[in-house]
């Protein structure tokens, strides 16, 4: 009888976990996909022939939006770290309303005066990733939930471009108004999804035992964490700066990097869908790895390999003569596997591995602030010193060097991670020292 009851209990638990994944993971995935609908459709427009302040108009618009995004990320280092659960929904509503209002202003105002509207758009949406992630971090199922949220960033980038091209080419909406139309459709749905996330139950005792309790962080606590892991975090922040720069250039200027005229407007979405499925499977499988150290090691190993592949394909672009679709697939897979690792499950596992009192929002906001600052600097330097650059050559050269830099940084991070873990858990005796808070952790079975 006991065995029958145990089987019934396990079945109910699996069903409960599955329904929770559908609820939390689905809401997170769709939420950030719609954030992209408020932020990225304009990248499908070429704005050919337009200039602003002596520079390419699209470059100026992109810089303006990223500047707003950078400022928002800087604010987010404090805001996301300290924001309490009861204030998240209010923040989401304010952010998305301001974002849509800015897109309407972008259509209403003549160029180049509408550039400021894109600054407001970036400013209003910069904290959305951290806010959405705060609903799902610190849970037994965070690896799966975060992977669903993370892949939304991959598939949504291509989908936003494809939607923008569709609206302009099929509905004959101007390149200045198409973003407002797409954003207007996304806004009410995003508000409902935000409400759904806000109704998620708090982490259970099991969640806290396995992933540690997540807490808000004041300024002193944030600085103490950084000082404690300074070599490790510095390497990761540097690597993420160059990864973010490369990702932004790929997303915002892909229509200039490859000739899209010979492909369907939904080609971007199709390529990103395949990349999404692969990354979803990889990240989802992490939930079966109970050891946080082992999970971190596997993630670092995968992105080290991806950086080698990206560097080889980029530096060997002329020699390999790859089809544009194959080239785009390899670039997207290698880049997003590395980028999304640190946007999703890596720091959640890092906090759990070393029993850090804090939350993921601090690490992600810091990463993003530094990364987007780097994007602005690179675009500004490029525009002032090489305004007529060949975008294909420029991207491949940058991707090659990013691969090399990240390879070195991640190998060093891997070594530090294991040395630090061994020092804290084994000490000089070589005997594992189990921490007090780990002694009562149950042996969970997924």
C-alpha positions in Angstrom: 0.0 0.0 0.0 2.9 2.3 0.8 4.4 1.7 -2.6 1.1 2.6 -4.3 0.8 5.7 -2.3 4.4 6.7 -3.0 3.9 6.2 -6.8 0.7 8.3 -6.6 2.6 11.0 -4.7 5.4 11.0 -7.2 3.0 11.2 -10.1 1.2 14.2 -8.5 4.5 15.9 -7.9 5.6 15.4 -11.5 2.2 16.7 -12.8 2.5 19.7 -10.4 6.1 20.5 -11.6 5.0 20.2 -15.3 2.0 22.6 -14.8 4.3 25.0 -12.9 6.8 24.9 -15.8 4.0 25.6 -18.3 2.7 28.5 -16.2 6.0 30.2 -15.1 8.1 29.2 -18.1 5.5 30.0 -20.6 4.7 33.4 -19.1 8.4 34.3 -18.8 9.1 33.3 -22.4 6.1 35.1 -23.9 6.7 38.2 -21.7 10.2 38.9 -22.9 9.3 38.0 -26.5 6.8 40.8 -26.3 9.4 43.1 -24.7 11.3 42.6 -28.0 8.2 43.6 -29.9 8.3 46.9 -28.1 12.1 47.4 -28.6 13.5 45.7 -31.7 11.1 45.9 -34.8 12.8 49.2 -35.9 16.0 47.2 -36.7 14.3 45.8 -39.8 14.2 49.2 -41.3 17.2 50.4 -43.3 16.4 54.2 -43.2 18.5 54.3 -46.4 19.7 57.7 -47.5 19.0 59.4 -44.1 21.6 61.1 -42.0 21.5 62.8 -38.7 24.2 65.1 -37.3 26.5 64.0 -40.2 26.2 60.3 -39.4 24.1 57.4 -40.7 20.6 57.9 -39.3 20.1 54.3 -38.2 23.4 54.2 -36.4 22.3 57.4 -34.5 18.9 55.9 -33.7 20.6 52.7 -32.5 23.1 54.6 -30.3 20.2 56.7 -28.8 18.2 53.6 -27.9 21.2 51.8 -26.4 22.2 55.0 -24.4 18.8 54.9 -22.8 19.2 51.1 -22.3 22.6 51.7 -20.7 21.3 54.3 -18.3 18.4 52.0 -17.4 20.9 49.1 -16.8 22.9 51.4 -14.5 19.8 52.3 -12.5 18.9 48.6 -12.5 22.1 47.6 -10.6 20.4 49.2 -7.6 16.8 49.0 -8.5 16.6 45.3 -9.4 18.8 44.3 -6.5 16.5 46.1 -4.0 13.0 45.9 -5.7 10.5 44.0 -3.5 8.1 41.5 -5.0 5.0 43.7 -4.3 6.3 46.5 -6.5 7.3 44.4 -9.6 3.9 44.6 -11.4 3.6 48.3 -11.0 7.1 48.7 -12.5 6.2 46.5 -15.5 3.1 48.5 -16.3 4.9 51.8 -16.1 7.8 50.5 -18.3 5.7 49.1 -21.1 3.4 52.1 -21.3 6.4 54.5 -21.6 7.9 52.2 -24.2 4.8 52.3 -26.5 4.4 56.1 -26.0 8.0 56.5 -27.2 7.3 54.5 -30.3 4.3 56.7 -31.1 6.5 59.8 -30.7 9.0 58.2 -33.0 6.3 58.0 -35.7 4.8 61.5 -34.9 8.0 63.5 -34.8 10.0 64.2 -38.0 13.6 62.9 -38.4 16.0 63.7 -36.8 14.0 65.1 -33.9 12.4 61.7 -33.3 15.7 60.2 -32.2 15.1 61.2 -28.6 12.0 59.0 -28.6 14.3 56.0 -29.1 16.3 57.1 -26.1 13.1 57.0 -24.0 12.3 53.6 -25.4 15.6 52.1 -24.3 15.3 53.8 -20.9 11.9 52.4 -20.3 12.8 48.7 -21.1 16.3 48.3 -19.8 15.2 46.6 -16.5 12.6 44.3 -17.9 14.9 41.2 -18.2 15.9 41.5 -14.5 12.4 42.0 -13.3 11.0 39.0 -15.2 13.9 36.8 -14.1 13.3 37.8 -10.5 10.0 35.9 -10.6 11.6 32.6 -11.5 15.1 32.5 -9.8 16.0 30.4 -6.8 13.7 27.5 -7.6 14.3 23.8 -8.3 13.1 24.3 -11.8 14.9 27.5 -12.5 17.2 25.9 -15.1 14.2 25.0 -17.2 12.4 28.2 -16.5 15.4 30.3 -17.3 16.1 28.4 -20.4 12.6 29.2 -21.7 13.1 32.9 -20.8 16.6 32.9 -22.4 15.6 31.4 -25.7 12.9 34.0 -26.0 15.8 36.5 -26.5 17.0 34.3 -29.5 13.8 33.7 -31.3 12.3 37.1 -30.6 15.2 39.0 -32.2 14.6 37.3 -35.5 10.8 37.4 -35.1 10.8 41.1 -34.4 12.8 41.8 -37.6 10.6 39.5 -39.6 7.5 41.2 -38.2 8.9 44.6 -39.0 9.7 43.5 -42.6 6.2 42.0 -43.0 4.4 45.2 -41.7 6.4 47.4 -44.1 6.4 45.1 -47.1 2.9 43.6 -46.9 0.9 46.2 -45.0 2.8 49.1 -46.5 3.3 50.8 -43.1 6.2 53.3 -43.1 9.4 52.4 -41.4 8.8 55.1 -38.8 5.3 53.8 -37.8 5.7 50.0 -38.0 7.3 49.8 -34.6 4.4 51.6 -32.9 1.9 49.3 -34.6 3.7 46.1 -33.5 4.2 47.5 -30.0 0.6 48.5 -29.7 -0.5 44.9 -30.3 2.1 43.6 -27.8 1.4 46.0 -24.9 -2.0 44.6 -23.5 -0.8 41.0 -23.9 2.4 41.8 -22.0 0.4 43.4 -19.2 -1.7 40.2 -18.8 1.5 38.1 -18.8 3.0 40.3 -16.1 -0.1 39.8 -14.0 0.3 36.0 -14.5 4.0 36.1 -13.3 3.0 38.2 -10.3 0.6 35.5 -9.2 3.3 32.8 -9.1 3.8 31.2 -5.6 6.8 32.0 -3.5 9.8 29.5 -3.6 9.1 26.5 -1.4 11.3 25.1 1.4 12.7 22.6 -1.2 13.6 25.4 -3.6 15.4 27.3 -0.8 17.2 24.2 0.4 18.6 23.4 -3.0 19.1 26.9 -4.5 19.5 29.0 -1.3 17.2 31.9 -0.3 17.2 35.0 -2.5 17.4 38.3 -0.8 17.6 42.0 -1.7 21.0 43.6 -1.7 22.0 47.1 -0.6 25.1 48.9 -1.9 27.5 47.6 0.7 26.4 44.0 0.2 26.8 44.3 -3.6 30.3 45.6 -3.2 31.2 42.8 -0.6 30.1 40.1 -3.1 32.2 41.7 -5.9 35.3 42.0 -3.7 34.9 38.4 -2.5 34.9 37.0 -6.0 36.7 39.9 -7.8 39.1 37.8 -10.1 36.3 35.5 -11.2 33.6 38.2 -11.8 36.1 40.6 -13.5 36.9 37.9 -16.1 33.2 37.2 -16.7 32.3 40.8 -16.9 35.1 41.5 -19.5 34.0 38.5 -21.6 30.3 39.6 -21.4 31.2 43.1 -22.5 32.6 41.9 -25.8 29.8 39.3 -26.2 27.1 42.0 -25.7 28.8 44.3 -28.2 28.9 41.5 -30.8 25.3 40.5 -30.1 24.0 44.0 -30.4 25.8 44.6 -33.7 24.5 41.3 -35.1 21.0 42.1 -34.1 20.8 45.8 -35.1 22.8 45.6 -38.3 22.2 42.1 -39.6 20.3 43.5 -42.6 23.6 45.3 -43.5 25.9 42.4 -42.7 24.2 39.9 -45.1 22.0 40.6 -48.2 18.5 39.8 -47.1 16.8 40.7 -50.3 17.1 37.2 -51.7 15.5 35.5 -48.7 12.0 35.4 -47.2 11.2 38.1 -44.6 10.7 35.2 -42.1 14.2 33.8 -42.7 15.5 35.3 -39.5 12.8 33.7 -37.4 13.4 30.3 -39.0 17.1 30.3 -38.3 16.6 31.6 -34.7 13.9 29.0 -34.1 16.4 26.1 -34.8 19.0 27.8 -32.6 16.3 28.3 -29.9 15.4 24.6 -29.8 19.1 23.5 -29.5 19.8 25.9 -26.6 16.5 25.1 -24.9 17.4 21.4 -24.9 20.9 22.1 -23.6 19.8 24.4 -20.8 16.8 22.2 -19.9 19.0 19.2 -19.4 20.8 21.1 -16.7 17.9 20.5 -14.3 19.0 16.9 -14.0 22.5 17.9 -12.7 22.2 18.3 -9.0 25.8 19.4 -8.4 26.0 23.2 -8.9 29.8 22.9 -9.5 29.3 20.3 -12.1 26.6 22.4 -13.8 28.8 25.4 -13.9 31.7 23.4 -15.2 29.6 21.9 -18.1 28.3 25.4 -19.0 31.8 26.9 -19.1 33.0 23.9 -21.1 30.3 24.3 -23.7 30.8 28.0 -24.2 34.6 27.6 -24.4 34.0 25.2 -27.4 31.5 27.6 -28.9 34.0 30.4 -28.8 36.6 28.3 -30.6 34.1 27.5 -33.3 33.0 31.1 -33.7 36.6 32.4 -34.0 37.4 29.7 -36.7 34.3 30.5 -38.7 34.8 34.2 -38.5 38.5 34.4 -39.3 38.0 31.8 -42.0 35.1 33.5 -43.6 36.7 34.0 -47.0 38.3 30.5 -47.1 35.3 28.5 -45.9 32.8 30.2 -48.3 29.8 29.2 -46.2 26.3 29.8 -47.4 24.8 32.9 -45.7 22.2 30.8 -43.9 24.8 28.3 -42.6 27.0 31.2 -41.5 24.2 32.9 -39.7 23.2 29.7 -37.9 26.7 29.0 -36.7 27.2 32.6 -35.5 23.9 32.7 -33.8 24.3 29.3 -32.0 27.8 30.0 -30.8 27.1 33.6 -29.7 23.7 33.0 -28.0 24.9 29.8 -26.3 27.6 31.9 -24.5 25.5 35.1 -24.1 22.4 33.4 -22.7 24.4 31.2 -20.3 25.2 34.3 -18.3 21.8 35.9 -18.8 20.0 32.8 -17.4 21.2 29.9 -15.4 24.9 30.5 -14.7 24.6 33.1 -11.9 21.6 31.2 -10.4 23.9 28.2 -10.1 26.8 30.3 -9.0 24.8 31.8 -6.1 23.7 28.3 -5.1 27.2 26.8 -5.4 28.8 29.3 -3.0 25.6 29.9 -0.8 25.7 33.6 -1.6 23.1 35.8 0.1 21.7 37.9 -2.8 19.9 37.7 -6.1 20.7 37.2 -9.8 19.5 40.6 -10.8 22.7 42.3 -9.5 25.0 40.2 -11.7 22.8 40.5 -14.8 22.3 44.2 -14.5 26.1 44.8 -14.0 26.8 42.6 -17.0 24.4 44.4 -19.2 25.4 47.9 -18.1 29.1 47.2 -18.9 28.2 45.4 -22.2 25.8 48.1 -23.6 28.3 50.8 -22.6 30.8 49.0 -24.8 28.3 48.8 -27.7 27.8 52.6 -27.6 31.6 53.2 -27.6 32.2 50.8 -30.5 29.4 52.2 -32.7 30.5 55.8 -32.0 34.2 55.0 -32.8 33.1 53.2 -36.0 30.9 56.0 -37.1 33.5 58.7 -36.6 36.5 56.9 -38.0 35.1 54.4 -40.5 31.6 55.6 -41.5 31.7 53.6 -44.8 32.9 50.3 -43.3 32.1 47.0 -44.9 29.7 45.5 -42.3 30.4 41.9 -43.2 34.2 42.2 -42.9 33.8 44.3 -39.7 31.5 41.8 -38.0 33.6 38.8 -38.9 36.8 40.5 -37.7 35.1 41.5 -34.4 33.6 38.0 -34.0 37.0 36.4 -34.4 38.6 38.5 -31.8 35.7 38.1 -29.4 36.0 34.4 -29.7 39.7 34.5 -28.8 39.2 37.0 -25.9 36.3 34.9 -24.4 38.2 31.7 -24.8 41.0 33.0 -22.6 38.6 34.5 -20.1 36.5 31.4 -19.7 39.4 29.0 -19.4 40.8 31.2 -16.6 37.3 31.4 -15.0 37.1 27.6 -15.2 40.4 27.2 -13.3 39.5 29.8 -10.7 36.1 28.3 -10.1 37.5 24.9 -9.2 40.3 26.2 -7.1 38.0 28.4 -5.2 35.5 25.6 -4.6 38.2 23.3 -3.5 39.7 25.9 -1.1 36.3 26.6 0.5 35.0 23.0 0.7 38.2 21.0 1.3 40.7 23.4 2.8 44.2 22.2 3.5 43.1 18.8 4.8 41.7 17.6 1.5 38.6 16.3 3.3 35.2 17.7 2.2 33.8 20.2 4.8 30.1 20.3 4.5 28.6 23.6 5.4 26.0 23.9 8.1 23.3 25.2 5.8 23.9 22.2 3.4 23.5 19.5 6.0 19.8 19.4 5.9 19.4 19.6 2.2 17.2 16.7 1.0 18.2 14.4 -1.8 15.8 15.6 -4.4 14.9 13.4 -7.3 13.6 15.1 -10.5 
